């Protein structure tokens, strides 16, 4: 999928027309991989856009990190994590 530069359609806002298709693009963020999945039908508005935040992926590792630990240890593990809980709460 190719994304074209924004154009002004006389409504004061900007929009981008994208070629029909789907694409996944990942970039390195400070807390992990930030991914974008876009499905377009060729119009100015994509059919679907999903953003995969790094904190959500890092949260999946908690199961292995806390197995076999005491509750007090689990609290310390969560406190040491650098998760952004607003990203996880979707």
Backbone torsions as a table, in degrees:
resi	resn	phi	psi	omega
1	UNK	NA	132.2	178.8
2	UNK	-108.3	130.4	179.0
3	UNK	-102.8	125.5	-178.5
4	UNK	-88.5	156.8	178.3
5	UNK	-62.9	153.2	-179.3
6	UNK	-60.9	144.9	175.8
7	UNK	-127.2	153.2	179.7
8	UNK	-94.4	123.0	-178.8
9	UNK	-100.7	21.4	176.8
10	UNK	80.0	5.9	-179.5
11	UNK	-105.4	5.5	179.2
12	UNK	87.8	-19.1	179.8
13	UNK	-101.2	172.2	179.0
14	UNK	-117.1	147.0	177.5
15	UNK	-141.3	160.9	177.9
16	UNK	-123.1	134.6	174.6
17	UNK	-97.0	132.2	-178.8
18	UNK	-117.7	145.9	176.8
19	UNK	-66.0	150.6	-179.8
20	UNK	-65.3	139.2	179.5
21	UNK	143.3	-167.9	179.8
22	UNK	-135.3	151.3	-179.4
23	UNK	-149.5	145.5	170.4
24	UNK	-122.1	129.3	179.2
25	UNK	-132.8	131.2	179.8
26	UNK	-117.7	141.0	175.3
27	UNK	-127.7	156.8	179.9
28	UNK	-84.2	120.8	178.0
29	UNK	-107.0	167.1	-179.1
30	UNK	-58.7	-29.8	-177.2
31	UNK	-107.1	8.5	179.7
32	UNK	141.8	-159.3	-176.5
33	UNK	-86.8	129.2	177.5
34	UNK	-106.9	119.3	-174.3
35	UNK	-115.2	145.4	176.6
36	UNK	-124.6	129.1	176.7
37	UNK	-120.0	120.5	-175.9
38	UNK	-126.8	131.0	173.4
39	UNK	-117.5	126.1	-176.1
40	UNK	-126.1	146.0	174.7
41	UNK	-105.9	12.9	176.3
42	UNK	95.1	-1.6	178.7
43	UNK	-92.2	-175.4	-179.0
44	UNK	-75.9	-17.2	177.9
45	UNK	-113.2	126.0	179.2
46	UNK	-64.4	150.5	177.3
47	UNK	-68.3	-39.5	-179.4
48	UNK	-150.2	139.1	174.5
49	UNK	-134.5	124.4	177.0
50	UNK	-125.3	134.9	177.2
51	UNK	-114.6	124.9	-179.7
52	UNK	-103.2	101.6	-177.3
53	UNK	-75.8	152.0	-178.7
54	UNK	-65.4	-31.6	-178.0
55	UNK	-65.9	-32.8	179.2
56	UNK	-65.8	-41.1	178.8
57	UNK	-69.7	-40.6	179.0
58	UNK	-66.3	-28.4	179.1
59	UNK	-66.4	-29.7	179.3
60	UNK	-63.6	-22.8	179.2
61	UNK	-77.9	-12.9	-178.5
62	UNK	-60.0	-35.5	-179.1
63	UNK	-56.3	-45.8	179.9
64	UNK	-74.2	-31.4	-177.7
65	UNK	-71.9	-33.4	-172.0
66	UNK	-101.1	-7.1	179.5
67	UNK	-61.2	130.3	176.7
68	UNK	84.9	-0.9	179.4
69	UNK	-95.9	161.5	175.0
70	UNK	-77.7	164.2	-179.2
71	UNK	-60.1	-39.2	178.8
72	UNK	-62.6	-36.2	177.6
73	UNK	-68.4	-37.2	179.6
74	UNK	-63.4	-40.9	177.8
75	UNK	-61.1	-41.6	178.9
76	UNK	-67.3	-37.4	178.9
77	UNK	-65.2	-43.2	178.5
78	UNK	-65.1	-39.4	-179.8
79	UNK	-65.8	-32.3	-179.6
80	UNK	-79.6	-16.1	-178.0
81	UNK	-70.9	153.7	179.6
82	UNK	-108.5	36.8	-179.5
83	UNK	-75.2	146.9	170.8
84	UNK	-99.9	104.2	-172.6
85	UNK	-66.4	-21.7	176.2
86	UNK	-67.7	-31.4	176.3
87	UNK	-70.0	-34.0	-174.8
88	UNK	-76.3	-32.8	-175.6
89	UNK	-81.2	83.5	178.7
90	UNK	-124.7	NA	NA
